[in-house]
Amino acid sequence: MTLAPSPTYRQKFGKLPRSVTAVPSEVQHGELVEAHSHPWVQLLYASEGVMRVRTELGVWLIPPRRALLIAPGVVHELTMLSRVNMRALYIEPFAAGHLVDGCKVLEVSPLLRELIVALSLEPVDYPPGGRGEALARLILSELAAMETVPIAVPWPRDRRLLALCADIMAHPARQRRLDDYALDAGASARTLIRLFPRETGLHYRQWVQQVHLAHAFEMLARGESVGAIAQTLGYASPSAFTSMFRKLLGKTPQHYLAEWRGAADRGRSGATVHAA
């Protein structure tokens, strides 16, 4: 997947006001943020809603309580899969240290969430030595301690895999034989099987599981039941889907479903989001 920066995209800042700058916004379902890159590290975090981030490295679906760290210069495009309450952090590379190389999904601890929300309520040019600067230092410390979440869908570059991967991503429950994809690609099924590890770092079945995992996170964040998700993704039963999910992440989908329902309830009773 080739992404070129959109000529119409405009950076929010010519220069960051501070080494860590927080920008809150509320973005509507379906809105597209055109392909672009930043000279800074960016953290994309949504306290509510789900967004899809696409880069040449892969596709990430980012639900609540997770965030995507993006290295400087990585071209990325955002699509809102629901209404999203977003908090974007922009971090000067010298302040970020070795936080990120490429992109990675992070768990967002309750403490980190509150720090991000608090900094987003400060002016972007918060006074040096004040509360904003103290929050920024704590954010950097927390980011360095956060666990990563393996929900990336790495994307191939070889043309023989591109149409196959795009079709599976768009229709994750479609039960199409690999031989049929091979016929479309003008290659044998065995060739496609060999290409997957080289192009994506995953075997074919592992890659399909990552697609299912990404779609499952999106549906869980919308509050859909485990049974509905299993059926949508083509699993024989909810228990079969739950087994795959727990094997890959060490937690059940019910765990995340309860977590996000609780977060949504707290968000509805909390403070109003101020759009950037």
C-alpha positions as CSV (number, residue, x, y, z in Angstrom):
1,M,0.0,0.0,0.0
2,T,1.6,3.2,-1.2
3,L,0.7,6.4,0.7
4,A,1.7,9.9,-0.5
5,P,1.1,13.0,1.6
6,S,-1.9,14.9,0.5
7,P,-1.1,18.3,-1.0
8,T,-4.1,19.8,0.8
9,Y,-3.2,18.7,4.3
10,R,-2.1,21.5,6.6
11,Q,-0.1,21.0,9.7
12,K,-1.6,22.3,13.0
13,F,1.8,23.8,13.9
14,G,4.7,25.2,12.0
15,K,6.7,24.6,15.2
16,L,5.6,22.9,18.4
17,P,4.8,25.4,21.1
18,R,6.2,23.0,23.7
19,S,8.2,19.7,23.6
20,V,4.9,17.9,24.4
21,T,1.8,19.4,23.0
22,A,-1.7,18.0,23.5
23,V,-4.6,18.8,21.1
24,P,-8.1,17.6,21.9
25,S,-10.8,17.3,19.2
26,E,-14.1,15.7,18.6
27,V,-14.3,14.0,15.1
28,Q,-17.4,12.7,13.4
29,H,-18.1,9.2,12.2
30,G,-16.7,8.6,8.7
31,E,-14.4,11.6,8.7
32,L,-11.1,11.1,6.9
33,V,-7.9,12.8,7.8
34,E,-5.9,12.8,4.6
35,A,-2.4,11.2,4.3
36,H,0.3,13.2,6.0
37,S,3.3,13.0,8.2
38,H,4.8,15.1,11.0
39,P,8.4,16.0,11.9
40,W,7.5,14.9,15.5
41,V,6.4,11.8,17.3
42,Q,2.6,11.6,17.5
43,L,0.4,9.7,19.9
44,L,-3.1,9.1,18.7
45,Y,-5.5,8.4,21.6
46,A,-9.3,8.2,21.7
47,S,-11.1,8.3,25.0
48,E,-14.2,7.3,23.1
49,G,-14.7,5.8,19.7
50,V,-12.6,3.8,17.2
51,M,-10.3,5.0,14.4
52,R,-8.4,3.2,11.7
53,V,-4.9,4.3,10.9
54,R,-3.3,3.3,7.6
55,T,0.4,3.6,6.8
56,E,2.7,1.8,4.3
57,L,3.8,-0.4,7.3
58,G,0.3,-1.7,8.0
59,V,-3.2,-1.0,9.3
60,W,-4.2,-0.4,12.9
61,L,-7.7,-0.2,14.4
62,I,-7.4,1.9,17.5
63,P,-10.1,1.4,20.1
64,P,-10.5,3.2,23.5
65,R,-7.8,2.6,26.1
66,R,-5.3,2.0,23.3
67,A,-3.1,4.5,21.5
68,L,-0.9,4.5,18.5
69,L,2.6,5.9,18.6
70,I,3.8,7.1,15.2
71,A,7.5,8.0,14.5
72,P,8.5,11.2,12.8
73,G,8.1,11.1,9.0
74,V,5.7,8.1,8.8
75,V,2.9,9.0,6.4
76,H,-0.4,8.0,7.8
77,E,-4.1,8.4,7.1
78,L,-7.0,8.3,9.6
79,T,-10.6,7.2,9.2
80,M,-13.1,7.6,12.0
81,L,-15.1,4.4,12.4
82,S,-17.4,6.0,14.9
83,R,-17.6,9.4,16.6
84,V,-14.2,9.9,18.2
85,N,-13.2,12.0,21.2
86,M,-9.5,12.3,20.3
87,R,-6.5,13.5,22.2
88,A,-3.4,13.9,20.0
89,L,0.0,14.4,21.5
90,Y,2.8,15.9,19.5
91,I,6.3,15.2,21.0
92,E,9.6,16.6,19.9
93,P,12.0,13.8,18.9
94,F,14.6,14.9,21.4
95,A,12.0,14.6,24.2
96,A,10.7,11.2,23.0
97,G,14.0,9.5,23.0
98,H,13.6,5.9,21.8
99,L,9.9,5.6,22.4
100,V,9.1,4.5,18.8
101,D,10.5,3.2,15.6
102,G,7.8,3.0,13.0
103,C,4.4,2.5,14.7
104,K,3.2,0.6,17.8
105,V,0.0,0.3,19.8
106,L,0.2,0.9,23.5
107,E,-2.0,0.1,26.4
108,V,-3.2,3.3,28.1
109,S,-3.1,3.0,31.8
110,P,-5.7,5.0,33.9
111,L,-2.9,7.3,35.1
112,L,-1.7,8.0,31.5
113,R,-5.3,8.6,30.4
114,E,-5.8,11.2,33.2
115,L,-2.4,12.9,32.4
116,I,-3.3,13.2,28.7
117,V,-6.7,14.6,29.5
118,A,-5.2,17.1,32.0
119,L,-2.6,18.3,29.5
120,S,-5.2,18.7,26.8
121,L,-7.0,21.2,29.1
122,E,-3.9,23.3,29.4
123,P,-3.1,26.0,26.8
124,V,-0.8,24.6,24.1
125,D,1.8,27.2,25.1
126,Y,1.6,26.4,28.8
127,P,4.1,28.4,30.9
128,P,7.6,26.8,31.4
129,G,8.0,25.5,34.9
130,G,4.3,25.3,35.6
131,R,1.6,22.5,35.8
132,G,1.6,21.8,32.1
133,E,5.4,21.1,32.0
134,A,5.0,18.8,35.0
135,L,2.2,16.9,33.3
136,A,4.4,16.6,30.1
137,R,7.3,15.1,32.1
138,L,5.0,12.6,33.7
139,I,3.4,11.6,30.3
140,L,6.9,10.9,28.9
141,S,7.7,8.7,31.9
142,E,4.4,6.8,31.6
143,L,4.8,6.3,27.9
144,A,8.1,4.7,28.3
145,A,6.5,2.2,30.7
146,M,3.5,1.2,28.7
147,E,3.0,-2.3,27.3
148,T,2.5,-2.8,23.5
149,V,-0.6,-4.5,22.1
150,P,-0.1,-6.8,19.0
151,I,-3.1,-5.8,17.0
152,A,-1.3,-4.5,13.8
153,V,-2.2,-5.8,10.4
154,P,1.2,-5.6,8.5
155,W,0.7,-4.8,4.9
156,P,2.5,-6.4,1.9
157,R,4.1,-4.6,-1.0
158,D,4.2,-7.4,-3.5
159,R,1.4,-6.9,-6.0
160,R,0.4,-10.6,-5.9
161,L,-0.8,-10.2,-2.3
162,L,-2.3,-6.7,-2.4
163,A,-5.7,-7.6,-3.9
164,L,-6.0,-10.6,-1.6
165,C,-5.2,-8.7,1.5
166,A,-7.5,-5.8,0.6
167,D,-10.4,-8.3,0.0
168,I,-9.8,-10.1,3.3
169,M,-9.6,-6.7,5.2
170,A,-12.8,-5.5,3.6
171,H,-14.7,-8.9,4.0
172,P,-13.1,-10.7,7.0
173,A,-15.8,-13.4,7.1
174,R,-15.6,-14.3,3.4
175,Q,-14.8,-18.0,3.0
176,R,-12.8,-17.8,-0.2
177,R,-10.3,-20.4,-1.1
178,L,-6.6,-19.4,-1.4
179,D,-6.6,-21.2,-4.8
180,D,-9.2,-18.6,-6.1
181,Y,-7.1,-15.7,-4.9
182,A,-4.1,-17.3,-6.5
183,L,-5.9,-17.5,-9.8
184,D,-6.7,-13.8,-9.7
185,A,-3.1,-13.0,-8.8
186,G,-1.6,-15.1,-11.6
187,A,0.4,-17.2,-9.1
188,S,0.1,-20.5,-7.4
189,A,-1.4,-20.9,-3.9
190,R,2.0,-22.2,-2.8
191,T,3.7,-19.1,-4.0
192,L,1.2,-16.9,-2.1
193,I,1.8,-19.0,1.1
194,R,5.6,-18.4,0.7
195,L,5.2,-14.7,0.1
196,F,3.2,-14.0,3.3
197,P,6.1,-14.4,5.8
198,R,8.5,-12.5,3.6
199,E,6.1,-9.6,3.0
200,T,4.3,-9.4,6.3
201,G,6.4,-11.4,8.8
202,L,3.4,-13.6,9.4
203,H,2.2,-16.9,7.9
204,Y,-1.1,-16.6,6.0
205,R,-3.3,-18.0,8.8
206,Q,-1.6,-15.7,11.3
207,W,-2.2,-12.7,9.1
208,V,-5.9,-13.6,8.8
209,Q,-6.2,-13.9,12.5
210,Q,-4.7,-10.4,12.9
211,V,-7.4,-9.1,10.6
212,H,-10.0,-10.8,12.7
213,L,-8.5,-9.4,15.8
214,A,-8.6,-5.9,14.4
215,H,-12.2,-6.2,13.4
216,A,-13.1,-7.7,16.7
217,F,-11.7,-4.7,18.5
218,E,-13.7,-2.4,16.4
219,M,-16.9,-4.3,17.0
220,L,-16.2,-4.7,20.8
221,A,-15.7,-0.9,21.1
222,R,-19.1,-0.4,19.5
223,G,-20.6,-2.6,22.2
224,E,-21.5,-5.6,20.0
225,S,-21.8,-9.0,21.7
226,V,-19.2,-11.8,21.5
227,G,-21.8,-14.0,19.7
228,A,-22.4,-11.4,17.1
229,I,-18.7,-10.8,16.5
230,A,-18.0,-14.6,16.2
231,Q,-20.9,-14.9,13.6
232,T,-19.7,-11.8,11.6
233,L,-16.2,-13.1,11.4
234,G,-17.2,-16.6,10.4
235,Y,-16.3,-18.6,13.5
236,A,-18.2,-21.8,14.3
237,S,-19.1,-20.6,17.8
238,P,-18.5,-17.8,20.3
239,S,-16.2,-20.2,22.2
240,A,-14.0,-20.8,19.1
241,F,-13.7,-17.0,18.6
242,T,-13.0,-16.5,22.3
243,S,-10.3,-19.2,22.2
244,M,-8.5,-17.5,19.3
245,F,-8.7,-14.1,21.0
246,R,-7.4,-15.2,24.3
247,K,-4.6,-17.2,22.7
248,L,-3.3,-14.0,20.9
249,L,-3.9,-11.4,23.6
250,G,-4.1,-13.3,26.9
251,K,-7.5,-11.8,27.7
252,T,-11.0,-12.7,26.7
253,P,-13.1,-10.4,24.5
254,Q,-15.6,-10.2,27.4
255,H,-12.8,-8.5,29.4
256,Y,-12.4,-5.7,26.8
257,L,-16.2,-5.4,26.3
258,A,-16.7,-4.8,30.0
259,E,-13.8,-2.4,30.1
260,W,-15.1,-0.2,27.3
261,R,-18.6,-0.2,28.5
262,G,-17.3,1.1,31.8
263,A,-15.2,3.7,30.1
264,A,-18.1,4.9,28.0
265,D,-20.3,5.2,31.1
266,R,-17.6,7.2,32.9
267,G,-17.1,9.4,29.8
268,R,-20.8,10.3,29.6
269,S,-20.8,11.4,33.3
270,G,-17.5,13.2,33.0
271,A,-16.3,16.6,31.7
272,T,-17.2,17.9,28.3
273,V,-14.6,17.6,25.5
274,H,-13.3,20.8,24.1
275,A,-12.7,20.7,20.3
276,A,-9.4,21.9,19.0
